[in-house]
Amino acid sequence: MTHLPVQGFSKLSKQEKIDWIVKEYLDDNKDFEKILKSYLNENADLQKLHEEFSENTLTNFYMPYGIAPNFLIDGKIMAIPMVVEESSVVAAASKAAKFWMEKGGFKTTIINTQKLGHTHFIFDAEPHKIKHFFNFNLKKKLMEATDAITSNMRKRGGGILDIKLIDKTSEMENYYQLKASFNTVDSMGANFINSCLEQFGKTLKDEVQKEESFSQVEKDSLQIVMNILSNYTPDCIVRAEVSCKIEDLKDDSGISNEDFAKKFKQAIRIAEIEPYRATTHNKGIMNGVDAVVIATGNDFRATASCAHAYASKSGSYSSLTHCTIDNGIFRFWIDLPISVGVVGGLTNLHPLVKFSLALLGKPSAQELMSILAVSGLAQNFGALRSLITTGIQKGHMKMHLLNILNQMGATEEEKAHFVNYFKDKTVTHHEVISEFEKLRNV
């Protein structure tokens, strides 16, 4: 079927949008219209608030909001909110939290909080003149030009930390950057950083035209390509770690403490040297991180892209977590680059985001960084613990069981039967179907 383009879709009312979508793409099936409307919030004000978060909103898309309790982080017991649809993520994090609570819990360290942004520009002028111009004129002018923009941020203890001229002409003809580092305190800071950078672009253009050392041909060659923050923040780093004596690594799977520690370290080393494994390994870490990022109204795409870029900083994609065994001490840690905020954006608007931040004790941005790193470390520990002992499927498929049964239309009584049936068995899709057919005498 060939679909016709639509003009002015954004200007249509919500009902008109729904009518057009259902008619044009869904064969005018009113059941789909009912599905869309069934997810709308009955509270009109709350629904309007949700619709204003994004464009062309038809309805809401719900995801489970769960809690992973018993996290001992830097001496404080916390319950962590997690928004995630994947079976076993919350359970694995909770199990890891309980395991480490008895061994002193998680310790965190904020290593740095610098965020970055760039003005990318093309300038066909003599390099030594550009460098002299930046060092003895432009840098000061850039700071002065953004004084009004940074005023409030400076009052809160943040602002522009430094501006550097980066020569990239060896990689692209006449390509330079103004690389700026920022401290945005408790905000993620995207709008602040981008506003500063856009002013950099304007100031650069104005000052080049005034600079007598450049010829008119050189001045005319200047092109401001773009001014934009970077979601890669390798200098905004938090470390989370756990450690204990090997003799305290008691696992209920029957494996000895020494073998557990040895296999765990081997699993980490494989992820450090093998990108195929590292990709899945780090995805599991981000299961924990992004679930909390979403629950606290932050940008999970930004945190994921930053983490994966950082995992490639050596030139080969590698594990974000590491493990050592020294003098009988097992140590497991993560260095996570992450940029988040607790003010601005959805933090003051979305009711469940406000709930999440209240649940976490209204953390600062640095405290939230620590919580996120711990969540990722716990998730990774839970996954590796399963992989090196019982295997990943035993726990994962047990959590996935209800999804399979719901797809098959099982009743509550049938669900109870299956939970009991698989109490001491590994769940497989084939076995569920087979037992389901027996139960219903199919």
Disulfide bonds with the S-S distance in Angstrom:
none
